[in-house]
Amino acid sequence: MSEHLEVATKGMAAYRAPSLTQPHKARQAIRDAYEGKINPLIGYYCGVSSIPTGRVMAQMGADVVWVDWEHSACGVETMTAIVHDIQFMSEGRTMAFVRIPGHDHASIGYALDAGASIVIPQIDTVEQAQHVIAAAKFGPTRKGNRSAPPCRWLPGIGDTGIDPTRSVWENVNDQAAIIIQIESEEGARNLDAILTAVGDQIDAVWMGTLDMRVTMGYDGFWGPEPRFLEIVDLYQETLKKHDIPNTGMCLGGEWAKGANKAFVIVGGDAFAFLGDTATIISARQNLAPLPTKVKMNGH
């Protein structure tokens, strides 16, 4: 496959499907980044998940916009519109990844039907991983039980496949990426078994360190606790064993944190707001009161 040769000029449009209502070939893009054929995928975080926000982010030049459906007050219609705006307004140069609110079968289908790849939070067990993989795949050959959307990819319009010898269902099975999040000590200790069972259908893994530390009784995104660092080492060694890409945050220009990751989030609306909070505090400290006006004639 030669898509990686066109990334410099086309961005993620090099991996787009014949119709932008379909997912990009995100599985291939992540693998190409992991194998060093292209740079790590650069992501921008859409935490205030709204249609106008998505339209702005579609024009920013990121490879991926991460739509956080898990932690935002948006419904199916809004999520679908954001995904379409990201992929259509960028003309395919940016692709949408949607973080699902849980493991619900219907929610997984909604995001994939919209044309996004998916991020599944809080995977702790083999059974949970098998459930979400089944919900995301069509047909028994992938052990899938996803329902085929009859009005999503219309015949002769949206159902044109990348590989014309295969059905649209077989094509999209190989296009949309599935990233699982490991966010507990239980999940980290079960990761070897999870990847042994369904690793061929998992395209990358993300350690959610905030939730990980909450479940371990610690505060913050990172820390020096030996028990926590042991879990980090176990997580990284398990990914190496199974040859699975790592993904994660790379904020504030600390590029070394992205050195071993195939996909990184480098910024986002919520992080920009936090930065401007400091600006507001600084303004209060540095902008002096206006000079007192001298009242004249009683005014």
Steps between C-alpha positions, in 0.01 A plus 500: 500500500637840399272745683786610725684641198229761448454619859740794461275657236157361585503453876251236610320537166758247385305248711146618421232266372317557169225666707568724800194348666717189545784478751849577376751218477593589855621151584762532227594856598568400862704198389699714254579747780598214730734358236662840440369544146335829599524731799286427805138596443439845649171533684298789638257447786138612461377496860232767456330284242284736297442546129659849474806376692536203267481725195790711626710197589442351154702788355796488740707242314508219757504141380231407751236681701409301811130557571441432868148361505565333835545822696279748313133579499432427134257253349523263205393765249761752619778240508412389146495859371841573660653192336359595159619860533852392596536267205308701239627850587858375505438322168629185664830649621383449859321194632273467803556269796207479742541396862191296580304554824560151637466161330144535375441302180278770347743786574786313333282453192390864493859629494614252236189566290591869508831414334732529800755272655439426868668520839356270767557603863554288810576159356579275796433143387519265203120476499460877471750514215326217316165677542617832352682330211186304414292819513743672263531233231268367231462127441596170658849486349591787738278358775297816452137575576483861381176582322529616138361855458268489195490878441855599584701397192257526211546265203714651227576810711636429844560127473789508253773293657874556504528140382226450236525122532364514855175625653477838670468314831825312448673820393398711799595218737857566387474880495380623840754479781422374850703645786438363849577691816657326799396705802535272803754272661268210417502596133879529492544159661249348255645673193713201400194273500292764318754536218546125480125459449417790265825686431465447126193728505643764736698767316652686793477537877485813715578509872258741668727601785248727676242226543779250563626704792151566634432125512833452681423772755741759361445857381609670178598374155842367603705428809803326650321226692676163448172314461386738225835489318495120514167505315640743241793266437270197477278684250793598278659155508168337410460722194853411388427130545194519275641757253209738562536880459496724804311832500457788744537866589793719395413846629684823558778436250641210704570305184701229673171368641389416147818316404353151532144575389337454159220747578519797736267774617699826494229750595131563533225740588496410871877542526481838327238609753726393787784701351280808475400459864860583586477799265192628685675463835805682365280779366344554842846520653657730241229738384487781752182692584433806289600829658234646728316776320474832679137595544411854391185700569358217700515253209 
